[in-house]
Structure formats: C-alpha cells, structure tokens
Amino acid sequence: MSTIYVFEASVSKYSGNRIVLYPPKDYQEKLRKFHGRKVKVLVIIESD
C-alpha cells in the first residue's frame, strides 16, 4: 500500500553539495515516522 503526501517545501543547501527539502511543520510530524526510509520524490518547479 502507498501513502501519498502533497505539499510545498522549501529547498535549502545543507552542507557541501547536499540539498534539503523542508516541508511545512504539520507535514514534518506526519513524515517523522518514516525517518530513515527511502521514499520516492517528485519535484515540480513552476516557472515564474
């Protein structure tokens, strides 16, 4: 079974060349239980 979450996230540089996606706080709590698991991520960048 799959679980799907849809939200806007902020993209930040972490250290070196690593990039981190920061979801909104209410989603951080929902996603916390999946810490350490590999997930599929679809990133859509809308043009300005």
N, C-alpha and C positions, 0 to 999 in steps of 0.2 A: 504494500500500500504506500502511496506517495502523499506527502503533505506539501502544500504549496503556500508560500507567504509572498505577498506582493507589497512592496513599499519603496519609498525613495530613500536613498542612502547618500551620505557624503563620502567622497573619495579623498583620502589623505595619504601623504607619504609617511611611512613609519620610520624605517632606518635603512640606510643604503639605498637599494633599488626596490624595496618592498612597498607595495601599495595596500592600504587597508580600506575596507568599506565599513562605514559606521551607519547602521540602521537607526531609526528613531528609538527612543528609550523604551516605549511599550513593546517593541519587537525584540529588543535586546533580552528582555526577560523571557519571552517565548522561545527564543533561539538558544538560550543558555543551556538547556537540557541536551542540545546537540553538540556541545563543545567537544572538540577533538575528532568529530566525524567528518568525512569528506562529503561535500554537497555539490550539487550542480548549480551554477550561477549563470543567469542570462543578464547581460548588461546592455541597456539601450541608452544611447546618448542622443538626445534630441538636439537638432541644430537651433541656434539662437535666432 
